[in-house]
Amino acid sequence: MKATYMKRWMMTIALMLCMAMSGQATAAPKVHTFEVGKGHFLLDGKPFVIKAAEIHYLRIPHQYWEHRIKMCKAMGMNTICAYVFWNIHEQEPGKYDFTGDRDLAHFVSLCQKHGLWVILRPGPYSCAEWEMGGFPWWLLKDNDIRLRSQDPDFIKPAIRFQREIERQLRPYKLENGGNIIMVQVENEFGSYGTDKGYMAELRDSLRSIGWGGVPMFQCDWSSNFENNALPDLTWTLNFGSNADVLREFTRLKELRPDMPLMCSEYWSGWFDGWGQAHQKRSSEPMVRGIGTMMEHDISFSLYMTHGGTSFGQWAGANNTGFVPDCTSYDYDAPIDEQGNATEKYYQLREVLQRYSDTRLPAVPKPLPVISIPEVAFTEFAPLMAGDNLPEPIESEVVKPMEMYDHGYGSIIYTTTLPAVGEGSLLRITDMCDYARVYIDGQLIGQLYRGNGYETTLRLPATTEGQRLDIYIEAMGRINYSRLIHDRKGITERVEIIALTGQGHQLTYDLRHWQVRLLPVDYGFVQSRHYGHVEAAKQEGYYRAHFRLKHTGDTYIDMSSWGKGLVWVNGHCLGRFWQIGPQQTLFLPGCWLKKGDNEIIVMDIVGPEVPALSGLDHPIIDNLRRELLPTDAVKGVALPTRKAKSAKPANESVGNDAAPGAK
């Protein structure tokens, strides 16, 4: 924010004045140069090989930033590479937050303190298995918006945010004695489309904003980098540890024989998705590839060197049939989720030491880890109880969450039913992402978008006026491909498909909805009406307190719980889901207190036992796919004709026969 930026400058000026008044000399910060030379990057005029560690400050509590930076330096890195996720900094249009865990300038200053350069990846698009690839949800309030294009409704707020980033980081630009040596333009745009005009506009805006003093680059794959390659940008390539390093650069060297070579994302592992096996990658090809790059003076950024955690609601979703990303972003990286050195770490450190002129720093000591005895929950607030629900919004038709000015969390759609016979079908078009359907408060089924985009559920017989509640949880917007236009909730309509007495299908388009919005804010969950826990397997909010004599990092064991979110002392640890593979949530010790601590679990399925404990190790490889919801109707012939409006109360239809199946 402007106030934060001005405060930093005022403090710097005040310090200089005090030193001057006391007679102390004040040395101007050393100004370095960084250039793209013939076949080499040049730092202060000398050849320089970038050995970058990709870490994301927003996936690490700010109290641990310095520890992770020192871990990267001790492994042999000379640079930190970091995305700036737009959506976490500008959650409302024009309102910026660069404080606490979002204090980007402080993160960059810590890199400089420890002698590390910074490669800035300001987007506006990031990917990174982050919610919507880093785009703010409020862009989707415009039905016609074209993301990653020159559409003014997209490009204007994107450039406005880029301008704010420059304001935050102005003291750390090279010409001001800072440590930012390169700035990326967009991110892997070749895998999204071909639009050199869009790329050029972003390049020009970054220069006009104030980044003209450092080299700019664009990254893509060896298969598509030519699609949007701009002649005045440095071209870098992204590829994984199993790739043939030298072969990846063959075409680039043909086109730009004098350009320094760089792998801007060398993938050390891979990410996990809910309902899929935990990903592991061998260290041997990764270490061999780094050695090859060092031998040939090829710069690199290791993605990820330390993955961290997608706390809160910030984990995105993959586009392969919709697979929401796990909370843990361990990534099988050399530095694990808690910040510990792995075997990969020591193998890479050994290679990088061979190519270092000086002895690498000692590896920092691990941060303390504790276990927490079992915590039994004594307080409970029902999820669907009237006094726990927010006031409804009247809506003639269903709309996605964004159209109700609701970005994250859950949404409940409520209406009344016509009378239909048993076996009629409820069809939701389209449902994003996980739904629980109730009639008069009784759960009748679940739908999950990840199961081949489930939309249809078989109903019991209903009478006129019964209450229908559709609870939908948003599980992270798709962060890759053109599917990033990923609105949540119900995007089109809700229908009931029934049979008439003559065996014909009749479709009711349900209208007259009441809509309730359930945010993920701590203030919301903390203020629910809590009573005594009476039984397990209840959907709702569970609260307990526990006392600690000592604090340290721990892993909250959620293996006996269903599906939801966890808050400890007001911090949201992220999503859990019994299907795995992740069964624990990382709880940083800096978020714990000696003495009393509060924990709240929102479980929309209900726990087997309302208790949990804190482990001294993670469980991120226990897959339980048998627990996926399977209530959807498969293979039923459904009408494609235009839906009819629901009949008035005195014109109910239906019988006991189900529509014919294929």
C-alpha positions in Angstrom: 0.0 0.0 0.0 1.1 3.6 -0.5 1.2 4.2 3.2 3.6 1.2 3.8 5.8 2.4 1.0 6.0 5.9 2.3 6.6 4.7 5.8 9.7 2.8 4.7 11.1 5.7 2.9 10.5 8.1 5.8 12.2 5.6 8.2 15.2 5.4 5.9 15.5 9.2 5.6 15.1 9.6 9.4 17.9 7.1 10.0 20.2 8.8 7.6 19.5 12.2 9.3 20.2 10.8 12.7 23.5 9.3 11.5 24.5 12.6 9.9 23.7 14.6 13.0 25.7 12.2 15.1 28.7 12.6 12.8 28.5 9.1 11.3 29.2 8.7 7.6 26.5 7.3 5.5 27.5 5.2 2.5 25.2 5.1 -0.5 24.0 1.6 -1.4 26.2 -0.1 -3.9 24.5 -0.1 -7.4 25.0 -3.2 -9.4 24.4 -3.9 -13.1 22.9 -6.9 -14.7 22.8 -7.4 -18.5 22.2 -10.0 -21.1 25.5 -10.4 -22.8 26.8 -12.5 -25.7 26.3 -16.0 -24.5 26.3 -15.1 -20.8 24.4 -13.0 -18.3 26.7 -10.3 -17.0 26.7 -9.1 -13.3 28.7 -6.0 -12.9 30.2 -6.8 -16.3 31.3 -10.3 -15.5 29.8 -13.6 -16.6 27.2 -14.8 -14.1 25.3 -18.1 -14.0 22.0 -17.8 -12.2 21.3 -20.6 -9.7 17.9 -19.7 -8.5 15.7 -21.3 -5.9 11.9 -20.9 -6.6 10.1 -20.4 -3.3 6.7 -18.6 -2.8 6.6 -16.2 0.1 2.8 -16.5 0.2 3.1 -20.2 1.0 5.4 -19.6 4.0 4.6 -17.7 7.2 6.6 -14.5 7.2 8.3 -15.6 10.5 10.0 -18.4 8.5 11.0 -16.5 5.4 14.6 -15.9 6.6 15.0 -19.6 7.6 13.9 -20.7 4.1 16.1 -18.1 2.4 19.2 -19.3 4.4 18.3 -22.9 3.5 18.4 -22.0 -0.2 21.7 -20.2 0.1 23.3 -23.1 2.0 22.2 -25.4 -0.8 24.3 -23.3 -3.2 21.8 -20.9 -4.7 22.6 -17.3 -5.5 19.1 -16.1 -6.5 15.5 -16.4 -5.3 12.8 -16.7 -7.9 9.2 -15.8 -6.7 5.8 -15.3 -8.1 3.6 -12.4 -7.0 0.0 -13.8 -6.7 -2.3 -11.0 -7.7 -5.5 -12.3 -6.0 -4.1 -12.5 -2.4 -2.8 -8.9 -2.6 -6.0 -7.3 -4.2 -9.0 -9.2 -2.8 -11.2 -6.2 -3.6 -10.7 -4.0 -6.6 -8.3 -1.2 -5.8 -7.7 -2.3 -2.2 -4.1 -3.6 -1.8 -2.6 -5.6 1.1 1.2 -5.9 1.4 1.4 -6.5 5.2 2.4 -9.5 7.3 2.6 -12.7 5.2 2.0 -10.5 2.2 4.9 -8.1 2.7 6.6 -8.6 -0.6 9.2 -5.8 0.0 10.2 -7.3 3.3 10.7 -10.7 1.6 12.9 -9.1 -1.1 14.9 -7.2 1.6 15.6 -10.5 3.4 17.0 -11.9 0.2 19.3 -8.9 -0.2 20.3 -9.2 3.5 21.6 -12.7 2.8 23.3 -11.8 -0.5 20.8 -13.3 -2.8 19.5 -11.8 -6.0 15.8 -11.9 -6.9 14.0 -12.8 -10.1 10.5 -11.3 -10.0 7.5 -13.1 -11.6 4.7 -10.5 -11.3 2.2 -12.2 -13.6 -0.4 -11.1 -13.9 -0.9 -14.8 -14.6 1.1 -17.3 -12.5 -0.4 -20.8 -12.6 1.6 -22.5 -9.7 -1.3 -24.6 -8.6 -2.7 -21.4 -7.0 -6.3 -20.4 -7.0 -7.3 -19.3 -10.5 -3.6 -19.1 -11.4 -3.3 -15.9 -9.3 -6.2 -14.0 -10.9 -8.7 -12.4 -8.5 -12.1 -13.9 -8.5 -13.9 -10.6 -9.0 -12.8 -10.5 -12.6 -15.4 -13.3 -13.2 -18.2 -10.9 -12.2 -18.0 -9.8 -15.8 -19.7 -12.6 -17.9 -17.9 -11.5 -21.1 -14.4 -10.9 -19.8 -11.5 -12.4 -21.8 -8.7 -13.3 -19.4 -5.1 -13.1 -20.6 -6.0 -10.8 -23.5 -6.1 -7.2 -24.4 -9.7 -7.0 -23.3 -9.7 -3.6 -21.4 -11.8 -5.1 -18.6 -8.8 -7.5 -17.9 -5.8 -5.5 -19.0 -6.6 -2.3 -17.1 -6.8 -3.8 -13.6 -3.8 -6.1 -14.4 -1.6 -3.1 -15.3 -2.9 -1.2 -12.3 -1.7 -4.0 -10.1 1.7 -4.2 -11.8 2.1 -0.5 -11.0 1.4 -1.2 -7.4 4.0 -3.9 -7.3 6.6 -1.5 -8.7 5.7 1.0 -5.9 6.2 -1.6 -3.3 9.6 -2.7 -4.7 11.1 0.6 -5.9 13.8 0.6 -3.2 14.9 -2.9 -4.4 15.4 -2.1 -8.1 19.0 -2.4 -9.3 19.3 1.3 -10.1 18.4 2.1 -6.5 20.9 -0.3 -5.0 18.5 -3.2 -4.9 18.8 -6.9 -5.8 16.0 -7.5 -8.4 17.9 -8.6 -11.5 15.2 -9.8 -13.9 11.4 -9.4 -14.4 9.2 -11.9 -16.2 6.5 -10.9 -18.7 3.4 -13.1 -18.2 4.0 -16.9 -17.7 4.0 -19.8 -20.2 1.6 -18.0 -22.5 2.5 -20.3 -25.4 0.5 -23.1 -23.7 -2.6 -20.8 -23.6 -2.7 -19.1 -26.9 -0.9 -17.0 -29.5 -1.3 -13.2 -29.1 1.9 -11.3 -29.5 -0.1 -8.0 -29.2 -1.1 -9.0 -25.6 2.5 -9.9 -24.7 3.8 -6.7 -26.2 1.3 -4.6 -24.3 2.4 -6.2 -21.0 6.0 -5.7 -21.9 5.5 -2.1 -22.7 3.4 -1.4 -19.6 6.1 -3.0 -17.4 8.7 -0.7 -19.0 6.6 2.4 -18.7 5.8 1.5 -15.0 9.5 1.6 -14.2 11.1 -1.8 -14.9 13.1 -0.7 -18.0 16.3 -0.8 -16.0 16.5 -4.7 -15.7 16.3 -7.4 -18.4 12.8 -8.8 -19.1 12.2 -12.4 -20.1 9.4 -14.7 -21.2 9.3 -18.4 -20.4 7.7 -21.2 -22.4 8.3 -24.8 -23.4 10.7 -25.8 -26.2 7.6 -27.0 -28.2 5.8 -23.6 -28.2 8.2 -20.8 -27.2 8.1 -19.4 -30.8 4.4 -18.7 -30.7 4.7 -15.5 -28.8 8.4 -14.8 -28.8 9.2 -11.0 -28.8 12.6 -10.1 -30.3 13.6 -7.7 -27.5 12.9 -10.1 -24.6 15.2 -12.9 -23.3 13.7 -16.3 -24.0 13.9 -19.0 -21.3 12.6 -22.5 -21.3 10.7 -24.7 -18.7 11.1 -28.4 -18.5 11.3 -31.3 -16.0 14.2 -33.3 -14.5 13.7 -36.2 -17.0 14.3 -34.0 -20.0 17.4 -34.1 -22.1 18.8 -30.7 -21.0 20.9 -29.8 -24.1 18.3 -31.1 -26.5 15.7 -28.8 -25.0 17.7 -25.7 -26.2 18.4 -26.9 -29.7 15.8 -24.7 -31.5 16.4 -21.7 -29.3 20.1 -21.9 -30.0 19.4 -22.0 -33.8 17.3 -18.8 -33.5 19.3 -16.9 -30.9 22.8 -18.4 -30.9 24.2 -15.6 -28.7 21.5 -15.6 -26.1 22.4 -16.9 -22.6 20.6 -20.1 -21.9 18.3 -20.5 -18.9 15.8 -23.1 -17.7 13.4 -20.8 -15.8 11.5 -23.8 -14.3 13.4 -27.0 -13.7 10.8 -29.2 -12.1 12.1 -31.0 -9.0 9.0 -32.9 -8.3 5.2 -32.5 -8.9 2.1 -31.5 -7.1 -0.7 -33.6 -5.5 -4.4 -33.6 -6.2 -7.2 -34.8 -4.0 -8.1 -38.4 -4.9 -4.9 -39.0 -6.7 -1.7 -40.8 -5.7 1.1 -38.8 -3.9 3.7 -37.7 -6.5 7.3 -38.6 -6.1 10.2 -37.9 -8.4 13.6 -39.5 -8.4 16.5 -37.3 -7.4 19.0 -38.9 -9.8 17.9 -37.3 -13.1 17.4 -34.0 -11.3 20.9 -33.9 -9.9 22.3 -35.1 -13.2 20.5 -32.3 -15.1 21.7 -29.6 -12.7 25.2 -31.0 -13.2 24.8 -30.7 -17.0 23.6 -27.1 -16.8 26.5 -26.2 -14.5 29.0 -27.8 -16.9 27.6 -25.8 -19.8 27.1 -22.5 -18.0 23.3 -22.8 -18.3 21.4 -20.8 -15.7 18.4 -22.4 -14.0 15.6 -21.9 -11.4 14.7 -25.0 -9.5 10.9 -25.2 -9.3 10.3 -25.9 -6.5 13.2 -25.7 -4.2 10.8 -25.4 -1.3 7.0 -25.7 -2.0 5.4 -24.8 1.3 1.7 -24.8 1.9 -1.4 -23.4 0.2 -3.0 -22.2 3.4 -6.6 -21.1 3.5 -8.6 -21.3 0.3 -5.6 -20.6 -2.0 -5.0 -24.1 -3.5 -6.1 -24.2 -7.1 -7.3 -27.0 -9.3 -5.9 -28.9 -12.2 -7.8 -28.9 -15.5 -7.5 -32.7 -16.2 -11.2 -33.5 -15.5 -11.1 -31.1 -12.5 -8.7 -32.3 -9.8 -8.5 -29.8 -6.9 -4.9 -29.4 -5.6 -4.0 -30.6 -2.1 -3.2 -28.1 0.7 0.3 -29.3 1.0 2.6 -28.0 -1.7 5.4 -30.2 -0.6 6.1 -30.9 -4.3 8.7 -33.6 -3.4 11.1 -30.6 -3.3 14.6 -30.6 -1.8 13.3 -28.6 1.2 10.2 -30.3 2.5 6.9 -28.6 3.6 8.2 -27.9 7.1 11.5 -26.5 5.9 13.8 -29.6 6.4 16.6 -30.6 4.1 15.8 -33.9 2.3 18.2 -36.4 0.6 17.6 -34.4 -2.6 18.8 -31.3 -0.8 22.1 -32.8 0.2 22.7 -34.3 -3.3 22.1 -31.0 -4.9 24.3 -29.2 -2.4 27.1 -31.5 -3.2 26.9 -30.8 -6.9 26.6 -27.0 -6.5 29.5 -27.0 -4.0 31.7 -28.3 -6.9 30.8 -25.3 -9.0 31.2 -22.7 -6.2 34.3 -20.6 -5.6 33.7 -20.5 -1.9 32.6 -22.9 0.8 28.8 -23.0 1.1 27.3 -21.9 4.4 26.3 -24.4 7.0 22.8 -25.9 6.7 20.5 -24.1 9.2 19.3 -26.2 12.1 15.8 -27.6 11.7 13.0 -25.7 13.4 11.5 -27.4 16.5 8.7 -30.0 16.0 6.2 -31.0 18.6 3.4 -33.5 18.9 0.1 -32.5 20.5 -1.9 -35.0 22.6 -5.5 -35.7 21.6 -7.8 -32.8 21.7 -11.5 -33.6 22.2 -14.0 -31.2 20.8 -16.7 -30.1 23.3 -18.4 -27.3 21.3 -20.5 -27.7 18.1 -22.5 -25.5 15.8 -24.7 -27.2 13.2 -23.9 -26.3 9.6 -27.4 -26.0 8.3 -29.3 -24.8 11.4 -31.3 -21.6 10.9 -29.7 -19.6 13.6 -26.2 -20.4 12.2 -27.0 -19.4 8.6 -26.6 -15.9 7.2 -29.5 -13.9 6.0 -30.7 -15.1 2.6 -30.6 -13.2 -0.7 -33.7 -13.5 -2.8 -32.9 -14.7 -6.4 -35.4 -15.6 -9.1 -32.9 -17.9 -10.8 -29.7 -19.5 -9.6 -26.4 -17.7 -10.4 -22.8 -18.5 -9.7 -21.2 -17.4 -6.5 -19.4 -14.5 -8.2 -22.6 -12.8 -9.2 -23.6 -12.6 -5.5 -20.2 -10.9 -4.8 -18.9 -14.0 -3.1 -15.4 -15.2 -3.9 -14.5 -18.1 -1.7 -16.1 -20.7 0.6 -19.6 -22.2 0.2 -23.0 -21.3 -1.0 -26.5 -22.7 -0.2 -29.3 -22.5 -2.7 -32.8 -23.1 -1.2 -36.2 -23.4 -2.9 -39.4 -25.5 -2.6 -40.2 -28.6 -4.6 -43.1 -29.7 -6.8 -44.7 -33.1 -6.1 -42.9 -35.8 -8.2 -42.8 -39.6 -8.0 -39.9 -41.6 -6.7 -37.1 -42.0 -9.1 -37.3 -38.5 -10.6 -34.0 -36.8 -11.3 -32.5 -33.6 -10.0 -30.2 -32.1 -12.6 -27.8 -29.2 -11.7 -26.2 -27.4 -14.7 -23.4 -26.8 -13.9 -22.3 -27.7 -10.4 -18.9 -26.4 -9.2 -17.5 -28.2 -7.2 -18.9 -30.4 -4.5 -22.6 -30.6 -3.5 -24.7 -32.0 -0.7 -28.4 -32.1 -1.4 -31.0 -32.0 1.3 -34.8 -32.4 1.4 -36.4 -31.0 4.5 -33.0 -31.2 6.2 -32.3 -34.8 5.3 -29.3 -35.6 3.2 -30.3 -37.4 0.0 -27.1 -37.4 -1.9 -23.8 -35.9 -3.0 -22.3 -34.8 -6.3 -18.7 -34.1 -7.1 -17.4 -32.4 -10.2 -14.3 -34.5 -10.2 -16.2 -37.6 -11.0 -16.7 -36.9 -14.7 -18.6 -33.7 -14.0 -21.5 -35.2 -12.1 -24.8 -33.3 -12.4 -27.7 -35.6 -11.8 -29.1 -37.2 -8.6 -32.1 -39.5 -8.2 -34.8 -38.2 -5.9 -37.3 -39.8 -3.5 -40.9 -39.1 -4.0 -41.7 -35.5 -3.0 -44.7 -33.5 -2.0 -45.6 -30.0 -3.0 -43.7 -27.4 -0.9 -40.9 -29.5 0.5 -37.7 -27.6 1.1 -34.7 -28.3 -1.2 -31.3 -27.2 0.0 -28.2 -27.5 -2.2 -25.0 -26.9 -0.3 -22.0 -26.3 -2.7 -18.4 -26.0 -1.7 -16.0 -24.2 -4.0 -12.8 -26.2 -4.1 -10.3 -23.9 -5.9 -10.6 -22.4 -9.3 -8.7 -24.1 -12.2 -5.3 -22.5 -12.5 -4.3 -23.7 -16.0 -5.5 -23.5 -19.6 -8.6 -21.7 -20.9 -10.6 -23.3 -18.1 -9.4 -20.6 -15.7 -12.8 -18.9 -16.4 -14.0 -21.1 -13.6 -17.1 -19.7 -11.9 -18.3 -21.5 -8.7 -21.6 -22.6 -7.3 -24.4 -23.3 -9.9 -23.7 -21.6 -13.2 -26.9 -22.2 -15.1 -30.0 -23.9 -13.7 -31.5 -26.6 -11.5 -34.2 -28.9 -13.0 -36.3 -31.8 -11.9 -37.0 -34.4 -14.6 -40.1 -36.4 -13.9 -42.6 -38.8 -15.7 -46.2 -37.9 -16.4 -48.9 -40.5 -16.1 -48.6 -41.2 -19.9 -44.9 -42.1 -19.5 -43.6 -38.8 -20.9 -40.8 -36.8 -19.4 -41.6 -33.5 -17.8 -38.9 -31.0 -16.9 -39.3 -28.4 -14.1 -37.0 -25.4 -14.1 -36.8 -24.5 -10.4 -37.1 -20.8 -9.6 -37.7 -18.5 -6.6 -34.4 -19.2 -4.7 -33.0 -18.1 -1.4 -29.3 -17.9 -1.4 -26.9 -17.9 1.6 -23.2 -17.2 1.4 -20.7 -18.9 3.8 -17.3 -17.3 3.7 -14.0 -18.8 4.8 -13.3 -15.9 7.2 -12.3 -16.7 10.7 -14.7 -14.0 12.0 -17.6 -15.9 10.4 -16.8 -19.4 11.8 -15.8 -18.1 15.2 -19.2 -16.3 15.6 -21.4 -19.3 14.9 -23.8 -20.3 17.8 -21.9 -23.1 19.6 -23.5 -25.7 21.9 -22.4 -29.0 23.2 -21.2 -31.8 21.0 -23.8 -34.5 21.1 -22.7 -37.0 18.4 -20.1 -37.6 15.7 -20.9 -37.6 11.9 -22.6 -34.2 12.2 -22.0 -31.5 9.6 -20.9 -28.3 11.2 -18.3 -26.3 13.2 -16.4 -28.0 16.0 -14.4 -25.9 18.5 -12.0 -26.8 21.2 -9.1 -25.4 23.2 -5.8 -26.9 24.2 -2.9 -25.8 26.3 0.8 -26.0 25.4 4.0 -25.6 27.5 6.2 -25.4 24.4 5.5 -24.4 20.8 6.8 -25.9 17.6 5.7 -27.0 14.2 3.3 -29.9 14.1 1.0 -31.7 11.7 -2.7 -31.9 12.6 -4.0 -35.4 12.0 -7.4 -35.2 10.1 -7.6 -38.8 9.1 -10.8 -39.4 11.2 -12.5 -36.3 9.8 -14.6 -35.8 6.6 -14.1 -32.7 4.5 -13.6 -29.0 5.3 -11.2 -26.4 6.7 -9.3 -25.9 10.0 -8.5 -22.7 11.8 -6.0 -22.4 14.7 -5.8 -19.2 16.6 -7.5 -17.5 13.7 -5.1 -18.8 11.0 -6.7 -21.0 8.3 -4.5 -24.1 7.8 -6.3 -25.1 4.6 -8.6 -27.8 3.2 -8.7 -31.4 4.3 -10.6 -34.3 2.7 -10.7 -37.9 3.9 -10.1 -39.3 0.4 -6.4 -38.2 0.6 -3.6 -38.6 -0.2 -3.0 -35.8 2.3 -4.3 -36.7 5.8 -2.5 -34.1 7.9 -2.3 -30.3 7.8 0.9 -28.4 8.5 0.6 -26.1 11.5 3.5 -23.7 11.8 4.8 -23.3 15.4 4.8 -19.5 15.0 1.0 -19.6 14.9 0.8 -21.4 18.3 1.0 -19.9 21.8 2.2 -21.1 25.1 -0.9 -21.6 27.2 -4.3 -21.5 25.6 -4.9 -22.2 21.9 -8.1 -22.4 20.0 -8.9 -24.8 17.1 -12.1 -24.7 14.9 -12.9 -27.4 12.3 -15.6 -26.9 9.7 -16.5 -30.4 8.6 -19.3 -30.5 5.9 -19.4 -34.3 6.1 -18.9 -35.0 9.8 -16.1 -36.7 11.7 -16.0 -40.4 12.7 -14.7 -39.1 16.1 -14.7 -35.4 17.1 -11.1 -35.5 18.3 -7.7 -35.0 16.8 -4.0 -34.7 17.7 -0.8 -33.1 16.4 1.9 -35.4 14.9 5.6 -34.8 14.5 5.5 -36.0 10.9 3.2 -35.5 7.9 0.9 -38.0 6.2 0.6 -37.0 2.6 0.6 -40.4 0.8 -2.5 -42.2 2.2 -5.1 -42.4 -0.7 -8.6 -43.5 0.2 -10.5 -43.2 -3.1 -13.2 -45.5 -1.9 -14.5 -42.6 0.1 -15.3 -40.5 -2.9 -19.0 -39.6 -3.3 -20.8 -41.9 -5.7 -24.5 -40.9 -5.6 -24.7 -39.5 -9.1 -27.0 -41.2 -11.7 -25.0 -42.6 -14.6 -26.2 -43.3 -18.1 -29.7 -41.9 -17.9 -31.4 -40.5 -21.0 -32.2 -36.9 -20.3 -34.2 -34.5 -22.4 -32.4 -31.7 -24.3 -35.5 -29.6 -25.0 -35.9 -26.3 -23.3 -36.8 -26.6 -19.7 -40.3 -25.6 -18.4 -40.9 -23.4 -15.4 -42.1 -25.2 -12.3 -45.9 -25.6 -12.0 -47.9 -23.6 -9.6 -48.6 -25.3 -6.2 -52.0 -26.8 -7.3 -50.6 -28.3 -10.6 -48.2 -31.0 -9.3 -47.3 -33.9 -11.6 -45.4 -37.2 -11.3 -45.7 -40.9 -10.8 -43.7 -43.8 -9.4 -41.9 -44.7 -12.6 -38.3 -43.5 -13.3 -37.3 -42.2 -16.7 -35.9 -44.8 -19.0 -32.2 -45.5 -19.0 -30.0 -46.0 -22.0 
